[in-house]
Amino acid sequence: MKKRILNEMQTNELVDAYAQIGMLQYSALDDGKISKYNRLYDEKREIEEEMRGALSWFSTVTQTCRCA
């Protein structure tokens, strides 16, 4: 997936895409399509990076904002 598309996705969409890729990887591996599995792995890593970035932003905001 393209980085800019990932930037526009909501967290639940990222999670859904991540799960879908996992199922496609299982299928690819079962069919012996290693190159497809590897391509999907790369896409999954991009989603992980995007989710980590969103999580680090969220933790920064919650640590700096205190509720009274």
C-alpha positions as CSV (number, residue, x, y, z in Angstrom):
1,M,0.0,0.0,0.0
2,K,1.1,3.5,-0.6
3,K,2.2,5.5,2.4
4,R,-0.2,8.4,1.7
5,I,-3.1,6.1,1.5
6,L,-2.2,4.6,4.9
7,N,-2.0,8.1,6.3
8,E,-5.6,8.7,5.4
9,M,-7.0,5.5,6.9
10,Q,-8.7,5.4,10.3
11,T,-7.3,3.0,12.9
12,N,-10.1,0.5,12.5
13,E,-9.5,0.5,8.7
14,L,-5.8,-0.2,9.3
15,V,-6.7,-3.1,11.6
16,D,-9.2,-4.5,9.1
17,A,-6.6,-4.3,6.3
18,Y,-4.0,-5.9,8.5
19,A,-6.3,-8.8,9.2
20,Q,-7.3,-9.2,5.6
21,I,-3.6,-9.3,4.6
22,G,-3.1,-12.1,7.2
23,M,-5.8,-14.2,5.6
24,L,-4.4,-13.5,2.1
25,Q,-0.9,-14.5,3.3
26,Y,-2.3,-17.8,4.7
27,S,-3.9,-18.5,1.3
28,A,-0.8,-17.6,-0.6
29,L,1.3,-19.9,1.6
30,D,-1.1,-22.7,1.3
31,D,-1.0,-22.4,-2.5
32,G,2.8,-22.2,-2.5
33,K,2.8,-18.6,-3.8
34,I,5.9,-17.4,-1.9
35,S,6.4,-14.2,-3.9
36,K,2.8,-13.1,-3.2
37,Y,3.2,-14.0,0.5
38,N,6.4,-11.8,0.6
39,R,4.7,-8.9,-1.1
40,L,1.8,-9.1,1.4
41,Y,4.4,-9.3,4.2
42,D,5.8,-6.0,3.1
43,E,2.3,-4.4,3.0
44,K,1.7,-5.7,6.5
45,R,4.9,-4.1,7.8
46,E,3.9,-0.8,6.3
47,I,0.6,-1.0,8.2
48,E,2.4,-1.9,11.4
49,E,4.6,1.2,11.0
50,E,1.6,3.4,10.4
51,M,-0.2,2.0,13.5
52,R,3.0,2.5,15.6
53,G,3.2,6.1,14.4
54,A,-0.5,6.7,15.3
55,L,0.0,5.1,18.7
56,S,3.1,7.1,19.5
57,W,1.2,10.3,18.6
58,F,-1.7,9.2,20.8
59,S,0.6,8.4,23.8
60,T,2.4,11.7,23.4
61,V,-0.9,13.6,23.5
62,T,-2.3,11.7,26.5
63,Q,0.9,12.1,28.5
64,T,0.9,15.9,27.9
65,C,-2.8,16.4,28.6
66,R,-4.1,16.0,32.1
67,C,-7.6,15.9,33.2
68,A,-8.6,17.8,36.4
